[in-house]
């Protein structure tokens, strides 16, 4: 009798495992497709850079940030102003040293 009750339980367990694995694969593919249609995002903080720069070079520094934002946008990135972002992972923020500056 014990032999006959093990087979249905084993089959039910294998079916459950298969359904769970299939569901996980489907969810992962769905997530990958959703991420593929979202543009990459980067956060620039020109206001922070403006506070740290000499007033004589402020206009040039802000122009550097505008040009960088346009170049990133042309490459397919969504560029957000750091003042408009409430919270973001550190990896999304572009440091001042990563912004191309025309002059010193």
N, C-alpha and C positions, 0 to 999 in steps of 0.2 A: 504494500500500500504506500509506503514511504517513497518508493521509486516512482510511482505514478504522480504524486503531488510535486515532485521536484521538477519535472519537465515543464509543466505549465508556468511555474514560477521562474524557471530559467529563461523560458521563451519571453515571458512578460518583462523580465529584467533586460534582456537583450533588445527587445523592441523599444523599451523606454530609453535605453542608452542611445540607440540609433536616432530616435526622434529628438532627444536632447542635443546630440551632436549636430544633426541637421539644422535645428533651430539656431544653434550658436553660429554655424557657418553662414546661415541666411542673414542673421543680425550683423555679422561682421561685414559681409558684402554690402548690405544696406548702408552701414556707416561709412564704408570706403567710398561708395557712390555719392553720398551726401557731402563728404569732405571734398570730393573731386570737383563739385560744382561751386563750392564756396571759394572766393578768392583768398589768397594768402593776405595776411594783415600785418601791418607794421605801425608802430606808434612813434611819432616824432614829437619832441617837446621844444619847439622854438622859443617859448616863453622862458623856459629854464635856461636855455643857452643865452638868451638876451640878458638875463639877470647876471650871468657870469662873464659877459664880455665888456670890454672897454666901450664907453658910449660913442667914441669916434668910429668904431668898427661895427656898431650895431646894425646899421642899414645893410652893410655887406653880409653880415652873418645871417640876417633874416632872408636875404636874397639867396644865400647858399641853401638854406633850408627849403625855400620854395622850389628851387631848381632840383634839389634832391628828391623832393616829394613828386615832382613831375616826372623825373626819370624813373622812379620806382613805380609810379602809376603806369607809365608806358610799358614797363616790364610785366604788368598784370597784377601788381600789388595794390591793395586797398590801404591808403595812407590816412591815418587818423591823427588829429591834433591831440597831444597829451592832455591838454586842459579839458577836452570834451570826453575823456575816458575816466570813468570812476575807478575801475580796477582792471588790470591786465597782467598776465604772467610776465616776468622780467624779460624773458626771451623775445617778447614782441616789441620791446622798446629799443629804439635805435639810439645809441649813445652819441654824444656830440663828436667824439673822435671818429665815428663811422660816417659822418656827414662830410662830403667833399667841400673843402673851403678853397676859395679862389686865391686868397692871400693869407698872410700870417695872422 
